């Protein structure tokens, strides 16, 4: 799955640690989401979307199979 998490985080000047703290996950989880190695659970995707005040669909897009 492709996502804009790194871009959105950078626009706000947050480190991966900052975002992890806001989402109550580890920095490693944020890194794995940003690099596409991990797709977040639906509840986590909702928390990410709420934090950035965006829809899930505007942050996460299906990748190429």
Biopython code that builds the backbone (N, CA, C, O; Angstrom):
import numpy as np
from Bio.PDB.StructureBuilder import StructureBuilder

atoms = [
    (1, "UNK", "N", (0.836, -1.170, 0.000)),
    (1, "UNK", "CA", (0.000, 0.000, 0.000)),
    (1, "UNK", "C", (0.888, 1.244, 0.000)),
    (1, "UNK", "O", (1.849, 1.328, 0.766)),
    (2, "UNK", "N", (0.569, 2.185, -0.843)),
    (2, "UNK", "CA", (1.284, 3.445, -0.880)),
    (2, "UNK", "C", (0.634, 4.409, 0.104)),
    (2, "UNK", "O", (-0.573, 4.351, 0.335)),
    (3, "UNK", "N", (1.441, 5.295, 0.681)),
    (3, "UNK", "CA", (0.865, 6.257, 1.612)),
    (3, "UNK", "C", (1.662, 7.549, 1.626)),
    (3, "UNK", "O", (2.783, 7.618, 1.122)),
    (4, "UNK", "N", (1.056, 8.570, 2.216)),
    (4, "UNK", "CA", (1.650, 9.904, 2.296)),
    (4, "UNK", "C", (2.072, 10.253, 3.720)),
    (4, "UNK", "O", (2.240, 11.429, 4.042)),
    (5, "UNK", "N", (2.243, 9.262, 4.562)),
    (5, "UNK", "CA", (2.527, 9.527, 5.971)),
    (5, "UNK", "C", (3.830, 10.304, 6.133)),
    (5, "UNK", "O", (3.866, 11.294, 6.865)),
    (6, "UNK", "N", (4.889, 9.878, 5.470)),
    (6, "UNK", "CA", (6.181, 10.579, 5.594)),
    (6, "UNK", "C", (6.046, 12.035, 5.149)),
    (6, "UNK", "O", (6.535, 12.944, 5.819)),
    (7, "UNK", "N", (5.389, 12.245, 4.029)),
    (7, "UNK", "CA", (5.190, 13.600, 3.500)),
    (7, "UNK", "C", (4.391, 14.464, 4.477)),
    (7, "UNK", "O", (4.770, 15.602, 4.753)),
    (8, "UNK", "N", (3.301, 13.931, 4.994)),
    (8, "UNK", "CA", (2.453, 14.685, 5.920)),
    (8, "UNK", "C", (3.187, 14.982, 7.218)),
    (8, "UNK", "O", (3.070, 16.076, 7.769)),
    (9, "UNK", "N", (3.939, 14.012, 7.700)),
    (9, "UNK", "CA", (4.721, 14.205, 8.928)),
    (9, "UNK", "C", (5.762, 15.303, 8.710)),
    (9, "UNK", "O", (5.940, 16.179, 9.557)),
    (10, "UNK", "N", (6.443, 15.246, 7.572)),
    (10, "UNK", "CA", (7.471, 16.235, 7.265)),
    (10, "UNK", "C", (6.922, 17.649, 7.153)),
    (10, "UNK", "O", (7.563, 18.608, 7.582)),
    (11, "UNK", "N", (5.733, 17.771, 6.575)),
    (11, "UNK", "CA", (5.103, 19.091, 6.438)),
    (11, "UNK", "C", (4.850, 19.737, 7.800)),
    (11, "UNK", "O", (4.806, 20.961, 7.923)),
    (12, "UNK", "N", (4.687, 18.900, 8.809)),
    (12, "UNK", "CA", (4.408, 19.420, 10.148)),
    (12, "UNK", "C", (5.670, 19.538, 10.997)),
    (12, "UNK", "O", (5.615, 20.011, 12.133)),
    (13, "UNK", "N", (6.789, 19.116, 10.457)),
    (13, "UNK", "CA", (8.053, 19.208, 11.182)),
    (13, "UNK", "C", (8.184, 18.201, 12.314)),
    (13, "UNK", "O", (8.944, 18.414, 13.258)),
    (14, "UNK", "N", (7.437, 17.099, 12.218)),
    (14, "UNK", "CA", (7.476, 16.081, 13.254)),
    (14, "UNK", "C", (8.508, 15.017, 12.914)),
    (14, "UNK", "O", (8.679, 14.660, 11.749)),
    (15, "UNK", "N", (9.188, 14.517, 13.922)),
    (15, "UNK", "CA", (10.070, 13.361, 13.741)),
    (15, "UNK", "C", (9.209, 12.100, 13.758)),
    (15, "UNK", "O", (8.026, 12.144, 14.094)),
    (16, "UNK", "N", (9.821, 10.982, 13.390)),
    (16, "UNK", "CA", (9.085, 9.717, 13.490)),
    (16, "UNK", "C", (8.689, 9.457, 14.933)),
    (16, "UNK", "O", (7.608, 8.933, 15.203)),
    (17, "UNK", "N", (9.565, 9.823, 15.860)),
    (17, "UNK", "CA", (9.266, 9.655, 17.282)),
    (17, "UNK", "C", (8.081, 10.500, 17.717)),
    (17, "UNK", "O", (7.240, 10.053, 18.496)),
    (18, "UNK", "N", (8.020, 11.737, 17.204)),
    (18, "UNK", "CA", (6.884, 12.615, 17.531)),
    (18, "UNK", "C", (5.576, 11.986, 17.071)),
    (18, "UNK", "O", (4.604, 11.931, 17.824)),
    (19, "UNK", "N", (5.561, 11.512, 15.825)),
    (19, "UNK", "CA", (4.346, 10.912, 15.286)),
    (19, "UNK", "C", (3.989, 9.643, 16.050)),
    (19, "UNK", "O", (2.822, 9.403, 16.360)),
    (20, "UNK", "N", (4.988, 8.841, 16.349)),
    (20, "UNK", "CA", (4.744, 7.609, 17.103)),
    (20, "UNK", "C", (4.087, 7.914, 18.449)),
    (20, "UNK", "O", (3.161, 7.218, 18.864)),
    (21, "UNK", "N", (4.565, 8.948, 19.121)),
    (21, "UNK", "CA", (4.005, 9.319, 20.417)),
    (21, "UNK", "C", (2.551, 9.762, 20.270)),
    (21, "UNK", "O", (1.704, 9.399, 21.087)),
    (22, "UNK", "N", (2.262, 10.542, 19.233)),
    (22, "UNK", "CA", (0.898, 11.025, 19.013)),
    (22, "UNK", "C", (-0.060, 9.872, 18.695)),
    (22, "UNK", "O", (-1.246, 9.932, 19.020)),
    (23, "UNK", "N", (0.468, 8.822, 18.057)),
    (23, "UNK", "CA", (-0.366, 7.683, 17.665)),
    (23, "UNK", "C", (-0.333, 6.541, 18.676)),
    (23, "UNK", "O", (-1.075, 5.567, 18.546)),
    (24, "UNK", "N", (0.536, 6.668, 19.691)),
    (24, "UNK", "CA", (0.712, 5.619, 20.698)),
    (24, "UNK", "C", (1.189, 4.307, 20.068)),
    (24, "UNK", "O", (0.679, 3.228, 20.370)),
    (25, "UNK", "N", (2.182, 4.436, 19.185)),
    (25, "UNK", "CA", (2.843, 3.273, 18.582)),
    (25, "UNK", "C", (4.350, 3.497, 18.695)),
    (25, "UNK", "O", (4.788, 4.562, 19.132)),
    (26, "UNK", "N", (5.138, 2.508, 18.306)),
    (26, "UNK", "CA", (6.589, 2.666, 18.351)),
    (26, "UNK", "C", (7.095, 3.438, 17.128)),
    (26, "UNK", "O", (6.427, 3.503, 16.096)),
    (27, "UNK", "N", (8.283, 4.017, 17.268)),
    (27, "UNK", "CA", (8.896, 4.701, 16.141)),
    (27, "UNK", "C", (9.147, 3.714, 15.007)),
    (27, "UNK", "O", (9.060, 4.077, 13.834)),
    (28, "UNK", "N", (9.455, 2.472, 15.352)),
    (28, "UNK", "CA", (9.686, 1.441, 14.342)),
    (28, "UNK", "C", (8.422, 1.177, 13.532)),
    (28, "UNK", "O", (8.502, 0.912, 12.333)),
    (29, "UNK", "N", (7.263, 1.245, 14.170)),
    (29, "UNK", "CA", (5.996, 1.067, 13.459)),
    (29, "UNK", "C", (5.796, 2.197, 12.462)),
    (29, "UNK", "O", (5.402, 1.956, 11.321)),
    (30, "UNK", "N", (6.065, 3.434, 12.883)),
    (30, "UNK", "CA", (5.947, 4.575, 11.969)),
    (30, "UNK", "C", (6.889, 4.387, 10.787)),
    (30, "UNK", "O", (6.495, 4.607, 9.642)),
    (31, "UNK", "N", (8.123, 3.984, 11.049)),
    (31, "UNK", "CA", (9.087, 3.771, 9.972)),
    (31, "UNK", "C", (8.606, 2.688, 9.015)),
    (31, "UNK", "O", (8.720, 2.840, 7.799)),
    (32, "UNK", "N", (8.070, 1.599, 9.551)),
    (32, "UNK", "CA", (7.597, 0.497, 8.709)),
    (32, "UNK", "C", (6.407, 0.928, 7.845)),
    (32, "UNK", "O", (6.298, 0.511, 6.692)),
    (33, "UNK", "N", (5.524, 1.753, 8.390)),
    (33, "UNK", "CA", (4.394, 2.260, 7.601)),
    (33, "UNK", "C", (4.914, 3.167, 6.495)),
    (33, "UNK", "O", (4.506, 3.036, 5.341)),
    (34, "UNK", "N", (5.811, 4.085, 6.841)),
    (34, "UNK", "CA", (6.334, 5.034, 5.852)),
    (34, "UNK", "C", (7.082, 4.347, 4.713)),
    (34, "UNK", "O", (7.020, 4.800, 3.571)),
    (35, "UNK", "N", (7.778, 3.274, 5.011)),
    (35, "UNK", "CA", (8.550, 2.579, 3.981)),
    (35, "UNK", "C", (7.749, 1.496, 3.261)),
    (35, "UNK", "O", (8.274, 0.814, 2.381)),
    (36, "UNK", "N", (6.474, 1.336, 3.635)),
    (36, "UNK", "CA", (5.625, 0.364, 2.971)),
    (36, "UNK", "C", (5.857, -1.071, 3.394)),
    (36, "UNK", "O", (5.374, -1.994, 2.738)),
    (37, "UNK", "N", (6.598, -1.279, 4.494)),
    (37, "UNK", "CA", (6.857, -2.632, 4.971)),
    (37, "UNK", "C", (5.735, -3.150, 5.861)),
    (37, "UNK", "O", (5.674, -4.339, 6.174)),
    (38, "UNK", "N", (4.846, -2.241, 6.266)),
    (38, "UNK", "CA", (3.761, -2.607, 7.170)),
    (38, "UNK", "C", (2.536, -1.771, 6.821)),
    (38, "UNK", "O", (2.618, -0.548, 6.714)),
    (39, "UNK", "N", (1.414, -2.434, 6.646)),
    (39, "UNK", "CA", (0.154, -1.733, 6.435)),
    (39, "UNK", "C", (-0.542, -1.633, 7.789)),
    (39, "UNK", "O", (-0.715, -2.644, 8.468)),
    (40, "UNK", "N", (-0.943, -0.431, 8.187)),
    (40, "UNK", "CA", (-1.557, -0.280, 9.510)),
    (40, "UNK", "C", (-2.907, -0.977, 9.586)),
    (40, "UNK", "O", (-3.595, -1.163, 8.583)),
    (41, "UNK", "N", (-3.259, -1.353, 10.800)),
    (41, "UNK", "CA", (-4.597, -1.898, 11.031)),
    (41, "UNK", "C", (-5.611, -0.797, 10.726)),
    (41, "UNK", "O", (-5.261, 0.381, 10.657)),
    (42, "UNK", "N", (-6.853, -1.190, 10.546)),
    (42, "UNK", "CA", (-7.890, -0.198, 10.265)),
    (42, "UNK", "C", (-8.029, 0.818, 11.405)),
    (42, "UNK", "O", (-8.131, 2.015, 11.134)),
    (43, "UNK", "N", (-8.035, 0.378, 12.673)),
    (43, "UNK", "CA", (-8.112, 1.376, 13.749)),
    (43, "UNK", "C", (-6.935, 2.360, 13.731)),
    (43, "UNK", "O", (-7.120, 3.552, 13.975)),
    (44, "UNK", "N", (-5.733, 1.863, 13.442)),
    (44, "UNK", "CA", (-4.570, 2.754, 13.371)),
    (44, "UNK", "C", (-4.683, 3.679, 12.168)),
    (44, "UNK", "O", (-4.330, 4.854, 12.266)),
    (45, "UNK", "N", (-5.159, 3.186, 11.054)),
    (45, "UNK", "CA", (-5.347, 4.036, 9.869)),
    (45, "UNK", "C", (-6.345, 5.158, 10.177)),
    (45, "UNK", "O", (-6.160, 6.292, 9.736)),
    (46, "UNK", "N", (-7.397, 4.841, 10.931)),
    (46, "UNK", "CA", (-8.354, 5.875, 11.332)),
    (46, "UNK", "C", (-7.696, 6.910, 12.239)),
    (46, "UNK", "O", (-7.967, 8.104, 12.109)),
    (47, "UNK", "N", (-6.829, 6.466, 13.164)),
    (47, "UNK", "CA", (-6.143, 7.414, 14.058)),
    (47, "UNK", "C", (-5.208, 8.321, 13.257)),
    (47, "UNK", "O", (-5.119, 9.520, 13.520)),
    (48, "UNK", "N", (-4.520, 7.742, 12.285)),
    (48, "UNK", "CA", (-3.621, 8.537, 11.431)),
    (48, "UNK", "C", (-4.432, 9.584, 10.668)),
    (48, "UNK", "O", (-4.066, 10.759, 10.633)),
    (49, "UNK", "N", (-5.528, 9.150, 10.061)),
    (49, "UNK", "CA", (-6.366, 10.076, 9.284)),
    (49, "UNK", "C", (-6.919, 11.188, 10.168)),
    (49, "UNK", "O", (-6.934, 12.351, 9.767)),
    (50, "UNK", "N", (-7.373, 10.835, 11.368)),
    (50, "UNK", "CA", (-7.910, 11.840, 12.280)),
    (50, "UNK", "C", (-6.832, 12.836, 12.689)),
    (50, "UNK", "O", (-7.082, 14.041, 12.730)),
    (51, "UNK", "N", (-5.640, 12.343, 12.990)),
    (51, "UNK", "CA", (-4.543, 13.212, 13.395)),
    (51, "UNK", "C", (-4.211, 14.234, 12.311)),
    (51, "UNK", "O", (-3.981, 15.407, 12.605)),
    (52, "UNK", "N", (-4.188, 13.782, 11.057)),
    (52, "UNK", "CA", (-3.853, 14.674, 9.946)),
    (52, "UNK", "C", (-5.086, 15.402, 9.380)),
    (52, "UNK", "O", (-4.969, 16.193, 8.444)),
    (53, "UNK", "N", (-6.274, 15.123, 9.962)),
    (53, "UNK", "CA", (-7.526, 15.738, 9.518)),
    (53, "UNK", "C", (-7.763, 15.512, 8.021)),
    (53, "UNK", "O", (-8.072, 16.433, 7.265)),
    (54, "UNK", "N", (-7.605, 14.263, 7.637)),
    (54, "UNK", "CA", (-7.795, 13.849, 6.250)),
    (54, "UNK", "C", (-8.574, 12.540, 6.236)),
    (54, "UNK", "O", (-8.755, 11.902, 7.273)),
    (55, "UNK", "N", (-9.028, 12.153, 5.061)),
    (55, "UNK", "CA", (-9.679, 10.847, 4.935)),
    (55, "UNK", "C", (-8.607, 9.770, 4.795)),
    (55, "UNK", "O", (-7.484, 10.037, 4.366)),
    (56, "UNK", "N", (-8.976, 8.563, 5.162)),
    (56, "UNK", "CA", (-8.043, 7.440, 4.996)),
    (56, "UNK", "C", (-7.645, 7.319, 3.525)),
    (56, "UNK", "O", (-6.477, 7.090, 3.210)),
    (57, "UNK", "N", (-8.621, 7.473, 2.628)),
    (57, "UNK", "CA", (-8.353, 7.305, 1.199)),
    (57, "UNK", "C", (-7.384, 8.341, 0.656)),
    (57, "UNK", "O", (-6.688, 8.083, -0.326)),
    (58, "UNK", "N", (-7.329, 9.508, 1.282)),
    (58, "UNK", "CA", (-6.414, 10.545, 0.791)),
    (58, "UNK", "C", (-4.982, 10.311, 1.303)),
    (58, "UNK", "O", (-4.040, 10.917, 0.794)),
    (59, "UNK", "N", (-4.821, 9.455, 2.284)),
    (59, "UNK", "CA", (-3.485, 9.144, 2.811)),
    (59, "UNK", "C", (-2.969, 7.815, 2.287)),
    (59, "UNK", "O", (-1.787, 7.691, 1.965)),
    (60, "UNK", "N", (-3.839, 6.826, 2.198)),
    (60, "UNK", "CA", (-3.454, 5.473, 1.793)),
    (60, "UNK", "C", (-4.077, 5.111, 0.455)),
    (60, "UNK", "O", (-5.282, 5.272, 0.263)),
    (61, "UNK", "N", (-3.260, 4.622, -0.470)),
    (61, "UNK", "CA", (-3.747, 4.166, -1.765)),
    (61, "UNK", "C", (-3.233, 2.749, -2.024)),
    (61, "UNK", "O", (-2.126, 2.396, -1.618)),
    (62, "UNK", "N", (-4.052, 1.944, -2.707)),
    (62, "UNK", "CA", (-3.586, 0.587, -3.036)),
    (62, "UNK", "C", (-2.314, 0.649, -3.866)),
    (62, "UNK", "O", (-2.168, 1.502, -4.741)),
    (63, "UNK", "N", (-1.400, -0.263, -3.579)),
    (63, "UNK", "CA", (-0.166, -0.328, -4.355)),
    (63, "UNK", "C", (-0.332, -1.239, -5.553)),
    (63, "UNK", "O", (-1.389, -1.831, -5.772)),
    (64, "UNK", "N", (0.733, -1.336, -6.316)),
    (64, "UNK", "CA", (0.707, -2.241, -7.459)),
    (64, "UNK", "C", (0.919, -3.661, -6.977)),
    (64, "UNK", "O", (1.823, -3.924, -6.183)),
    (65, "UNK", "N", (0.092, -4.576, -7.453)),
    (65, "UNK", "CA", (0.198, -5.992, -7.045)),
    (65, "UNK", "C", (1.248, -6.701, -7.848)),
    (65, "UNK", "O", (1.478, -7.894, -7.647)),
]
sb = StructureBuilder()
sb.init_structure("model")
sb.init_model(0)
sb.init_chain("A")
sb.init_seg("    ")
for serial, (resi, resn, name, xyz) in enumerate(atoms, 1):
    if name == "N":
        sb.init_residue(resn, " ", resi, " ")
    sb.init_atom(name, np.array(xyz, "f"), 0.0, 1.0, " ", f" {name:<3s}", serial, name[0])
structure = sb.get_structure()
